[in-house]
Structures are given as C-alpha cells and as structure tokens.
Amino acid sequence: MFSQKSKKLSKEITEKRLNDFFILIILCFVIVIINLWYLQIIRGKEFEQKAINNCIRSLVEEAPRGEVYDRNGKLLVTNRPAVNFSVIPAEISDYQTMSDNLSLIIFMDSSSILDKIRSSKQNPFHALTIKRDLEKDKIITIEEQKYKFKGSLLTVQPERKYLYQNLASHVLGYVNEISEEELNAPTFSHLSGGDIVGKSGLERYYDSYLRGEKGKKDVEVDALGREITTIEIKNPVAGNDIYLTLDCELQQYIEQQMFEKKGSVIVSEPFTGKILAMVSYPDYNPNIFTQQMTTAQWQEIAQNKDNVLCNRNLHSIYPPGSVFKVITAIAAIEEGIVNLGSSIYCPGYYQVGDLSFKCWKESGHGKQAIIEAIANSCNVFFYTIGQKLGIDKLNYYTKLLGLGEKTGIDLPGELEGLVPSEDWKRDFYNQSWYPGDTVNMSIGQGFLLVTPLQIHNMLSLIANEGLFFRFYHVEKIISQSGEIIKEFEPQLINKIDISQNTFQIIKEGMKKVVENGTGRLANIEEIKIAGKTGTAQNPQGENHAWFIGFAPYDNPEICVTVLIEHGGDGSTVAAPLAGNIIRKYFQLKYNQIAKAEQF
C-alpha cells in the first residue's frame, strides 16, 4: 500500500519538474525573441548607422578665406596650402601611446595632444586637427612612421598669408582657432572646435564675409584606415574678397617713418571718411598666428612691454594736450566770450586763487588775439577763456566735437575715452570740481582722455566745417563669382551746430600755426597746410607729441593725425612727420612733387 502511494508521489514530482523546465525553456526563448526584436526592429537603424560610421570617414575641407586688396587693387592678404596632421578619435585604440609618439615628432606636449583628442567626444568620427602647417621634415617622419599613427591623416588645407608681413597688422588683424569662449557666443554658435576665425582687426569685423563655407568629403575606409572609395563630396566655397580704402604705398611710407617710435598715425579723406592709412607702432607679424603657437610663444607676444598687439589708434587713451585748444576756442567764439577783435594779455602765467598756471613760454606772449593765440598755442589765453566758459559748457562742446564717444569705425574694440564733468568727479573721486580742473582741461590736460581716432574725428569736423562722415576701411565686398556682395558709400552721420564764421576763424588760426606758429616744421612749400601742435604732459614719463592737420587749407583732401608716445615736443617731433606724410600723399596721388599752382 505504502509503496504504491510512494510511486505515485514520485511520478507527480517528476511531472511537475518537467513542466517547470519546459516553462523555463519557453521563457528563455521569449527573452531571446524580445531581444532580437528590440535590437533589430527598435534599434536596428541606429546600429546600422554606427556600423556605417565605423567604416566611413567624414572629412571637413576648410574653405579659403577671401583675399584682401588695397584701394589700387594690390593684393595684401591671400592663402597658401599647408599640410595639417589630423586624427579620427574613434579609430585610435590607445590615445596615450599616440600622443607620446606624436609629441616626439611635432614638439608639442603629449598632455596637450591628449587633451585635444579627448575633447572631441562629441564627434569622435570626425577629423580633428592636431597640428597645422607641418614642416617638410615632420611630414616625412610621420609618413615613415605611419604604423604608429593608425586613425590619423595628413591633409592639405588653406592657411592665411599676409604678403607684406607686418604691414597694417593692426588694421588687417589676424586669424586663429576659435576659443571655447567664442564657441559659446551667438556670433559663432554655428562653428565647431578647431575652426579658424578672425581674432582682431578687419579679419574679425568682416569675418562672416571672409570665412566662406566648409566642404565635406565622406570616404569609405578599410580596417587599416585606408581610403577605399569616396561616397559623397561637397566642395568648399571660398570666402568673399574685400577691397580696402587703404593705400598700401602710403601705409608703407608711414610705417618706415615710425620705425623705432611708439605711437599712431591716421590719414583719411574728410569728405568721405575713407581711411587711407592707419599705423600703430610697434607692430607684429600676423603670419605667426596662422601656425599653432606654443604657450611660451603666446606669452612672449601678450606680455611684450611695448604692447605690440594694441592698436594705439583706438585701443589706447591719452591726454590730448594743446590740440584740444581748438575746442576751447570754438566754444568761446560760439558763446560770445571772444571774437576777432578781442585780446588777452599773457604775462607767462595765470593765477587762480593761490595756484599759478604757467604758459609754455615763461616770458609770456604779451597781447594775444584769438588767431595769434592758436598759432602760438598760448596757454594763458586758453586758461582765461576756459575759465570764463566753465566746465559745463566746456564739457558740452567737447562732446559736440566727438570726444567721449566711439566713432563707429569698422574695427573692433574702440574705446570711448573720458570727458570729465562735475558729476563724474563727484562719483569717481568723491570730490568737488575745482576752478583749477577747468583751467587744466581748457588746454587738454587734467582728467580728459582721448583716443587718437577721436582727435582725428574732431579734426575732420573742423576741416569739413561741421560735417562728419563715418570712418571706414572697406570699399566693396566681392564674391568669387564676381558679384558685388556689398558696396560701401560715404555715410554722413553728423552735422554739428557750429557757425561757419567760427570754423573760418579756427581754420585761419590753424593755417597760421603752420605758416609761422608752433607747427612751422610741418610746412612744405608746395601746399598750404592747416594744423595744430600738442605736447601732452604725462605723469608716467616723457610728454606725448601730437600734431593734427589738413591739406590743402582751402579745399581739404586729407586729414592727418600724428601721436608719438613719449616723443616730447609736438612742434619738433610730430609736426615734421606730418609734413612728410602730406607731401608723400600728394606725390603718390599726382605722381610728382605737388606744386603750388596745381592746388
């Protein structure tokens, strides 16, 4: 009895175990089928694309930037072919070994190479440029040791070339790889790491016109990374060419004149605003930025004591010194404080309470009318009319003549300078404005700070008798097919409310400056020049030398502003330089020494 029961129980257990086993088998099959469905149906396309990517290289072809020409069609900036070393990060099996091997050849820190490769996680199948513009011996070495660099390639790409080296470097600017900060800016949000962009000057300002459109080439490669066939190709489109208002020969001449000096020179047409020459010295060779610089090379340039990357024309501010006196004179005439019949006696000093302000001529100029005072740059005359004006009116006319604000020139980074007021001094120094502050400002000293470009703006307003045309460097932008993309016309942006009589008095005084006043060394026989000298006191060292002028006097064709940092006296340092520049301009324009009867 017991035995039968036992057998029956054993059979039931066995059957149950078999059933469980079958259920388990069925569950396994179900899981496998679900996984197959998920991998093939749900993620099939994704894995298919990954498989394609694993055998297809997507190569970017850089577009040549547009070329740059001067006003006479002379080519200044072009492109040259350069061999770059790039890697496809997804094809590199050992980043560290690759970086170590490459470092020995291209003399770049292994850690820097490694960081660069690791930073490309977003696009591991796209070519990443590690080193631009390889020298011939390095190219040969890499080719010889190609087995060490699986996943790498050498490509020929266009690199910027500045044909005249340092010429107009602060105007033209330079290009380099886009920075992390720039990539986050809206202007460059469509670009990617490793792209080349304009960093300064016209390269920066007109970057969107110059850059062009990158090309693309998809190629199939085998397991060893060798190209098998080209799948798709999109040719790059070169950037647009720009034609400048700049005169290459005049620019070269001025840069030679500025050799071993520090400062700036601006030459423009007052009736159009076209910049004919703009020199900031010392300068630099922008070609050095087309190659990848080491940290040490960059620090050497960035920390240069002469600040060679600074465009002194619009990135530096200075006291204007006596060139500012023309504004004080304009304000005093307009406010009825002086006229052609007025005179002020200069004993060589001017007393304000307990303070005595000196004239540059210690013995004094004696009796001075306004035209004589401008010609002789008599401090006492301007102290007197400046104090009668007061700071509010002096501040008003200073801003009316364009100081204290940007001119809107087509270059990045222009500074505003500083036109002080009672409120400004109270806010900045927590002090009251004193009469002595007004006296100082009336001759362009004290708190007043300007850029050379703002002074050039003031000069243009006087030459044009109140009309100001926006300064610009580019005449036209032309596509590679010859289509005019953009043409720039003179743009009248300001007409100030100053009487013609006032301008005539100021211009007559400026003519006397060059004929027999402080600017005599700017005088040249062939052309009548109107000008004004300035010697700006500088607490950090030697005085800054200024000269501003336009020519011919009765029909101005050009305006010239010269500033020599720590140059000393404007009448002996800046004035003769300006005279040479004006002579050179007319020589170039009329192909001979300008003669008086021609003007």
Phi, psi and omega in degrees: 000308178301319181297319180295319179297320182295319179296319181297319179296318180297321180296319181296321179296316180298317180297319180297319180296321179295320178298315179300320181297316179297320178300318180298317179299316181297318179300318179299316179298319180299316181297317180297317181296319179297317179298317178299318179297317181295315183288323185269322184268307185287311184251014182302313182298319181298313181292328177296317180295321179296323179295319178297314181301326182294342181240003180241130175262133176255108185254134178267136176250118182295144176272138174296135175290155177298153180273163183236130181239154175275185186293341179260013178081015178278128183288125181252321184227131179221202179227155177225155178285139178222146180265123180251149175258122181232163177227154169257101187309323183293341182264001181265125182275329183222098183301317186297314181296317177302313182296318180297315181296317182291322182304322182292337183265315187262003178055049176235141182307134178300321181295325179293320178296315182299315179300320182294317180295317182293335182286354185259029183299333182293324182229065185292345180264357180264148181294133180243122182285125179262317183218127180267155169051062181289143174287160186302317183294328180287324178298315181298316181299317180296319179297319181294327183253032185302330180299339179276349189236052176298134183091011180245165177205151175255125181234152177262121182229154179285136175239147181294141177225121178264106193296330183255028176054250187282351187305126176051035186299325181286336177277311183291322183080198180210169179239158176193179181295143179297142181268168177300319181297318180293324180299332180273354180276144182304325183301324186246018186296339181274357181266173179227167182305138180094346178293152179262132179225161174290134183256334181203173175058208181294331176303322180281311187298321182252026184304318184295332178278324187279332195292321183079188181241131181293150174263175182215142179221117177260122181235146175272136181235156177271186185298338180266005178084011180275139181291132179258311180203157177268125183269314182212142179221134175232114185290144177290155177248120182296152178290171181280149177274147176238142179247125188267165171275349185292141176258112186303316183293319179295319178300314180299317182299314182294320180297324175295320180294332183271001183305132180067015173246169172236136179154202184214153176221134177232132175233129181214166173269118184293333185268002175229331186089001180292132176275120180269329177203143176215113185242132171233126185228139004292160181240195182210167178262109183294346179297334182295338182275349181283342174262159178285120183272149173279164178301321181295319179296317180296317181296325180297321180282312184296329183260012179303132186294338178271002177052059189294338181279350184279125172276099187297341181295326183224356180253359180235149179238145185218158167289138184281342182062213191288347175297340179288342185301335179294330177288317177301319180294315179301313181299316183293322178292314181298327182269004177075018180281325176224159171215186184297336182270353183282155172212153180228138182270132179249108177271000181108357179203165178223127186261128173233102185059235180272355184264139178244122179256128188270151167274155180295335176262105189302325181282351178089158180264353184075213184284126184232127167270172190296320181293319176297318183297322177292315182299320183267355182053048184288114182298317186297320178303315184281331172302314187295309183288331178295318180291326177293325178293315185085161187294324184296313180290324179295318178298317182299311183289330178296316178289325179300326180274012169096001178278153179084007176212160181288149180275341182086020178298156183276057172220145182278154170086017182295137179268160182267340185074196183214121171248108187284161176212174177299315181298318181300315183293322179295317181289320187276318184249352186057042180227158175282161175273126183259156178305325179297330177296319179294318180300315179298316183293331183297340176247018174080024177243190180083226186277344186297129178224136185223160169266154175304326180294324177293320176296323178294324175300312179301317180298317181296321178298321179289315180299324182268003181053049171108349180264134177236120174262136181300134177290140176206159185248344189247124178281312184202159177238126186235135179285170180294339178272000178094002180283135177283112181282319182204138177235133185257130179250156174305135185240109178283116185244354182203141171224109187272154186270078176231139184290152178296327179299318179298314179298322180297320179295315181296316182293324177296318178297320181290328176295319180293331177304316184276327182291310184212018181252213186287346182255027184302328183288353174271350186291137172230149189296324193283334190225140175279126183242140171250137184202183176205133178268164175206139175231101187268122178295141186226113182298339183273357181162213181299154179296155174268138182259128181240150162210134173236143180196159174225158183203153344297156187304314187273350178208076191301125175261325180223152170244140181230129174239129180236130172230124175247112180298131179054029185279341181099235188273127181297325184291331183257341183253309185276323184299309180297327178296317179296319178301317178298320181294317180296317178300315181298320179301313182288329174298313181293320185288318184251006174059029176194168173295123183297133179251150188304320185292342179282345183239000000 
